[in-house]
């Protein structure tokens, strides 16, 4: 095992990690990017649909992945594929394994861009046999778009989010029929236009209030048993099932490093500069909020690069005795989570929230110790589950760094 020194180690070569690496390498920093897959680009590598990159010149996912990887390489970042970060060897050092064997890499700063993953059938506790033909969205897209594999002829998509419709398009691209999209929710969480297109243009029903209760078949999937909201049980005959959505942060490295995790996002807790609880360690992208768009991840990568550059210049971060950590930022029910989830008076990155229930034209209240810091009304927006709501950061200068947690709620606070 050997040791090498870099200015910055970036773990993960998705949109967030590659953008961070490119920005930092352009300033002359020695940047090493570790990617356990065999090519860089992250999830967009196997998303064949358009919609990536800056409009109106939207790219396919693979084209966008190549663009980001090429930009990082041209900037001077050292992209190492097939390399897995196993554990921490020091405050800002990692043990890795790759084609060249085991190695310890030390750096002045570490950026975690490890992304997120979908929970598979077993983690969702769906009973039944263990037949072939059961996928997550990522497994399906890789099988079809990267390896050209045959997947079956008749598929049921478990979920009805935007990613579920993308999975349905992948099934069709493989020459198979989509029988239905099923969701436990009382209404489809994807944009209404997508559900309408599925029903009318694709002739694919979206079954709301419907739960998958069992997988059937031995050797190969033969059907899924579903229960409708009225209690009826039905078997949908199919040879393929795709479990979509239900993302969780890939936070194993953060957990092994004893970084503070946020209970709402289950990813590393970070402030508005995307600094974690360990000095010199930053986190960006879907490991913070599973899962948002590639564009959001890239914007966070660019934002984090500025904070990392400041760290490299003086090794301390802002002259703030309360950093790292900041004040906890908590989202109250029915809000599920908020990211970033720590706040300092200097933070400027917008906050992303998710809600458990639809909220027509919500008003958000930001308070600390009974004091109203900010009120923001969304006149033309309905916040719905599985879609982000963005809260501006123009109130952070009012935060007392010595005060209690800052709360974000949708109910008017009682006078303190």
C-alpha positions in Angstrom: 0.0 0.0 0.0 1.4 3.4 -1.0 0.4 6.9 -0.1 0.0 9.9 -2.4 -0.8 13.6 -1.8 -3.3 15.7 -3.6 -4.9 19.1 -3.0 -8.5 17.7 -3.3 -9.9 14.2 -3.4 -13.4 14.0 -5.1 -15.2 10.7 -4.4 -17.7 10.1 -7.2 -17.6 11.2 -10.9 -21.2 12.1 -11.4 -22.4 15.6 -12.3 -21.7 17.0 -8.9 -18.2 15.5 -8.5 -17.1 16.3 -12.1 -18.3 19.9 -11.9 -16.5 20.4 -8.6 -13.3 18.8 -10.0 -13.3 20.9 -13.2 -13.8 24.2 -11.3 -11.0 23.4 -8.8 -8.6 22.0 -11.4 -8.9 25.2 -13.5 -7.5 27.2 -10.5 -4.4 25.0 -10.5 -5.4 22.7 -7.7 -4.2 19.1 -7.9 -7.5 17.2 -8.1 -8.0 13.4 -8.0 -11.4 12.0 -8.8 -12.2 8.4 -7.7 -15.0 6.5 -9.5 -15.8 2.9 -8.8 -17.7 2.4 -12.1 -15.7 1.7 -15.3 -16.5 5.1 -16.8 -17.2 8.6 -15.4 -20.5 10.5 -15.7 -22.7 9.0 -13.0 -26.4 8.2 -13.6 -26.7 10.2 -16.8 -24.4 7.6 -18.5 -27.4 5.3 -18.8 -30.3 7.8 -19.2 -30.8 7.8 -23.0 -33.6 10.5 -22.9 -32.9 14.2 -23.6 -33.2 17.0 -21.1 -29.7 17.2 -19.7 -27.5 20.3 -20.0 -28.4 23.9 -20.7 -31.6 24.6 -22.7 -32.4 25.0 -25.5 -29.5 22.7 -26.4 -30.7 19.8 -24.2 -28.5 16.7 -24.4 -29.1 13.0 -23.9 -27.7 11.6 -20.6 -24.7 9.9 -22.1 -23.8 13.0 -24.1 -24.0 15.1 -21.0 -21.9 12.7 -19.0 -19.2 12.8 -21.7 -19.3 16.6 -21.7 -18.7 16.8 -18.0 -16.0 14.2 -17.9 -14.1 15.8 -20.8 -14.4 19.2 -19.1 -12.9 17.8 -15.9 -10.1 16.0 -17.8 -9.2 19.1 -19.9 -9.1 21.2 -16.7 -6.4 18.9 -15.4 -8.3 16.7 -13.0 -6.9 13.1 -12.6 -9.9 10.8 -13.3 -9.3 7.3 -11.8 -12.0 4.9 -12.8 -12.6 1.5 -11.3 -11.3 2.8 -8.0 -13.4 2.3 -4.8 -12.9 4.4 -1.6 -13.1 1.8 1.2 -12.6 3.8 4.4 -10.9 6.7 6.1 -7.2 6.5 6.9 -7.1 9.9 8.5 -9.1 13.2 8.8 -8.6 13.8 5.0 -7.1 10.5 3.8 -8.8 7.5 2.2 -7.9 3.9 1.7 -8.8 2.8 -1.8 -8.6 -0.3 -4.0 -8.5 -0.4 -7.8 -6.8 -1.9 -10.8 -3.4 -1.0 -9.3 -4.2 -2.6 -5.9 -4.6 -1.0 -2.5 -3.6 2.6 -1.9 -3.9 5.4 0.6 -4.6 8.8 -0.8 -4.2 11.9 1.4 -5.4 15.4 0.5 -5.9 18.8 1.9 -9.7 18.6 1.2 -12.1 15.8 0.5 -15.4 16.2 -1.5 -18.0 13.4 -1.1 -20.1 13.1 -4.3 -21.1 9.5 -3.8 -24.7 10.0 -5.0 -27.8 8.0 -4.2 -29.3 4.6 -4.9 -32.8 3.2 -5.3 -33.9 0.8 -2.6 -34.4 -2.7 -4.3 -37.4 -5.0 -3.8 -35.8 -6.7 -0.7 -35.4 -3.4 1.1 -39.0 -2.5 0.4 -40.1 -5.8 2.0 -42.1 -7.0 -0.9 -42.7 -10.8 -0.3 -42.6 -13.6 -2.8 -40.1 -15.7 -4.6 -36.8 -14.5 -6.0 -37.2 -14.8 -9.8 -35.2 -13.2 -12.6 -36.7 -10.2 -14.2 -36.8 -7.8 -11.2 -34.9 -4.5 -11.6 -34.4 -1.1 -10.1 -34.4 1.8 -12.6 -30.6 2.0 -12.7 -30.2 -1.7 -13.2 -32.7 -1.6 -16.0 -31.1 1.4 -17.8 -27.7 -0.1 -17.5 -28.9 -3.5 -18.9 -30.6 -1.9 -21.9 -28.5 1.2 -22.7 -25.0 0.1 -21.7 -25.1 -3.6 -22.3 -27.9 -4.2 -24.8 -29.5 -7.0 -22.8 -32.9 -8.5 -23.4 -35.2 -7.8 -20.5 -38.5 -9.6 -21.2 -41.7 -8.7 -23.0 -44.3 -7.4 -20.5 -43.3 -5.1 -17.6 -45.0 -3.5 -14.6 -43.4 -0.3 -13.3 -43.6 0.1 -9.5 -43.9 3.8 -9.0 -45.3 6.8 -10.9 -42.7 9.5 -10.4 -40.8 11.2 -13.2 -38.1 8.5 -12.9 -40.8 5.8 -13.3 -41.9 7.3 -16.6 -38.2 7.3 -17.7 -38.0 3.6 -16.7 -41.2 3.0 -18.8 -39.5 4.6 -21.8 -36.5 2.3 -21.3 -38.7 -0.7 -21.3 -40.3 0.4 -24.5 -36.8 1.1 -26.0 -36.0 -2.5 -25.3 -39.0 -3.6 -27.3 -41.2 -4.7 -24.4 -44.7 -3.6 -23.4 -45.5 -1.6 -20.3 -48.6 -3.0 -18.7 -49.1 -0.3 -16.0 -47.4 2.1 -13.6 -48.6 1.4 -10.0 -48.3 3.7 -7.0 -49.5 3.5 -3.4 -50.2 7.3 -3.5 -53.7 8.5 -4.0 -52.6 10.7 -6.9 -49.7 10.3 -9.4 -46.7 12.3 -8.1 -45.2 13.0 -11.6 -46.1 16.1 -13.5 -49.7 15.8 -14.8 -48.5 16.0 -18.4 -46.5 12.8 -18.0 -49.4 10.8 -16.6 -51.7 12.1 -19.3 -49.2 11.1 -22.0 -48.9 7.6 -20.5 -52.6 7.1 -20.6 -53.4 8.7 -24.0 -50.3 8.5 -26.2 -48.8 5.3 -24.7 -52.2 3.7 -23.6 -50.5 2.8 -20.3 -52.7 3.0 -17.2 -51.3 4.7 -14.0 -52.9 2.8 -11.1 -53.0 5.0 -8.0 -53.8 3.7 -4.6 -52.4 0.4 -5.6 -49.8 -1.6 -3.7 -47.6 -4.5 -4.9 -48.1 -7.2 -2.3 -46.2 -10.2 -3.9 -43.9 -11.3 -6.7 -44.9 -14.5 -8.4 -43.0 -17.1 -10.4 -40.0 -19.5 -10.1 -37.0 -19.1 -12.2 -38.6 -16.1 -14.1 -41.1 -13.6 -12.9 -44.7 -14.6 -13.9 -46.7 -11.8 -12.4 -47.1 -9.3 -9.5 -50.0 -9.4 -7.1 -51.4 -6.0 -6.3 -54.0 -4.7 -3.9 -56.3 -1.8 -4.9 -57.6 0.9 -2.6 -61.0 -0.8 -2.3 -59.3 -4.0 -1.1 -59.5 -6.0 -4.3 -56.5 -8.2 -5.2 -55.4 -8.6 -8.8 -52.5 -10.4 -10.5 -50.8 -8.6 -13.3 -49.2 -11.2 -15.6 -45.7 -10.0 -16.5 -42.1 -11.2 -16.8 -40.5 -8.0 -15.7 -40.9 -5.7 -12.7 -39.1 -2.4 -12.2 -38.9 -0.8 -8.8 -38.5 2.9 -9.2 -37.9 5.9 -7.0 -37.5 5.5 -3.2 -33.9 6.8 -3.3 -31.6 6.8 -0.3 -28.2 8.6 -0.1 -25.1 6.4 -0.7 -23.7 7.6 2.6 -21.6 4.6 3.7 -18.3 6.6 3.5 -19.8 9.5 5.4 -21.1 7.1 8.1 -17.8 5.3 8.4 -16.1 8.7 8.9 -18.5 9.5 11.8 -19.7 12.6 9.9 -22.9 14.0 11.4 -25.9 12.8 9.4 -29.2 14.7 9.0 -32.2 12.6 10.1 -34.4 14.0 7.4 -32.2 13.5 4.4 -30.1 10.6 5.9 -27.1 12.2 4.1 -24.3 14.2 5.6 -25.4 17.4 7.5 -24.0 20.4 5.7 -24.2 24.2 5.9 -24.8 26.6 3.0 -21.2 26.2 1.9 -21.7 22.4 1.8 -19.2 21.8 4.6 -19.7 18.7 6.7 -19.0 18.3 10.4 -15.4 17.4 9.7 -13.2 20.3 8.7 -12.0 20.1 5.2 -14.6 17.6 4.1 -17.4 18.7 1.9 -20.4 16.9 0.4 -22.4 17.7 -2.8 -25.1 16.3 -5.0 -27.5 13.4 -4.3 -25.7 12.1 -1.2 -27.3 15.2 0.4 -30.8 14.9 -0.9 -31.8 11.7 -2.7 -32.5 12.5 -5.4 -32.6 15.8 -7.4 -31.7 16.7 -11.0 -28.3 16.5 -12.6 -28.5 20.3 -13.1 -29.0 20.7 -9.3 -26.0 18.5 -8.6 -23.8 20.4 -11.0 -24.9 23.8 -9.5 -23.9 22.5 -6.0 -20.6 21.2 -7.4 -19.8 24.7 -8.7 -20.9 26.2 -5.3 -18.8 23.8 -3.3 -15.7 24.5 -5.4 -15.7 28.1 -4.1 -15.8 26.9 -0.5 -13.1 24.3 -1.1 -10.9 26.9 -2.7 -11.3 29.1 0.4 -10.3 26.2 2.5 -7.2 25.5 0.4 -6.2 29.1 0.7 -6.2 29.4 4.5 -7.1 25.9 5.8 -9.6 27.2 8.3 -12.7 28.4 6.4 -14.5 31.6 7.5 -13.4 33.3 10.7 -16.3 31.9 12.6 -15.8 30.2 16.0 -19.1 28.3 15.5 -17.9 26.6 12.3 -18.0 23.8 11.4 -21.6 22.9 12.0 -23.6 26.1 12.1 -27.1 26.1 13.6 -29.4 23.1 12.9 -32.1 23.8 10.3 -35.2 21.7 10.8 -38.2 21.2 8.5 -41.5 20.7 10.4 -44.3 18.3 9.3 -45.7 17.9 6.7 -42.3 18.9 5.3 -40.0 15.8 5.2 -36.6 17.3 4.8 -34.5 20.3 3.9 -31.0 20.6 2.4 -28.6 22.2 3.4 -29.7 21.4 6.9 -27.3 23.6 8.9 -27.2 27.4 8.6 -24.7 30.2 9.2 -25.3 33.9 8.7 -23.1 33.9 5.5 -25.0 31.1 3.7 -26.4 32.0 0.2 -27.2 28.6 -1.4 -31.0 28.1 -1.9 -32.6 25.4 0.3 -34.4 22.4 -1.3 -37.4 21.0 0.6 -39.7 18.0 0.1 -43.2 17.6 1.4 -45.2 14.5 2.4 -48.6 15.9 1.2 -49.7 18.3 -1.5 -49.5 22.0 -0.4 -51.4 24.4 -2.7 -49.7 27.8 -2.8 -47.9 27.2 0.5 -46.4 29.9 2.8 -43.2 29.0 4.5 -42.2 30.5 7.8 -38.6 30.5 9.0 -38.2 31.1 12.8 -35.5 30.9 15.5 -36.3 31.0 19.2 -39.8 32.3 18.4 -38.4 35.1 16.2 -39.7 35.3 12.6 -36.7 35.5 10.3 -38.5 35.1 7.0 -41.8 34.4 5.3 -42.1 33.2 1.7 -45.3 32.7 -0.1 -45.5 30.6 -3.3 -48.5 32.1 -5.1 -48.4 30.0 -8.3 -46.8 26.8 -6.9 -48.4 23.7 -5.5 -45.8 21.7 -3.6 -46.3 18.0 -4.1 -44.4 14.9 -2.9 -41.4 13.8 -5.0 -40.8 17.3 -6.4 -38.6 19.9 -4.8 -39.6 23.2 -3.4 -36.9 25.9 -3.3 -36.6 28.4 -0.5 -34.4 31.4 -1.0 -31.5 32.1 1.4 -31.8 35.9 1.6 -32.8 35.6 5.3 -29.7 33.9 6.7 -28.0 37.1 7.8 -30.7 37.3 10.5 -29.7 34.0 12.1 -28.1 34.2 15.6 -25.2 31.7 15.5 -25.4 31.4 19.3 -29.2 30.7 19.2 -31.3 27.6 19.0 -32.3 25.6 15.9 -33.9 27.4 12.9 -37.3 25.9 12.0 -39.0 26.0 8.6 -42.8 25.3 8.8 -45.9 25.8 6.7 -48.0 26.9 9.7 -48.0 30.4 11.0 -45.8 30.4 14.2 -47.3 31.4 17.5 -45.9 34.8 18.8 -42.9 34.2 21.0 
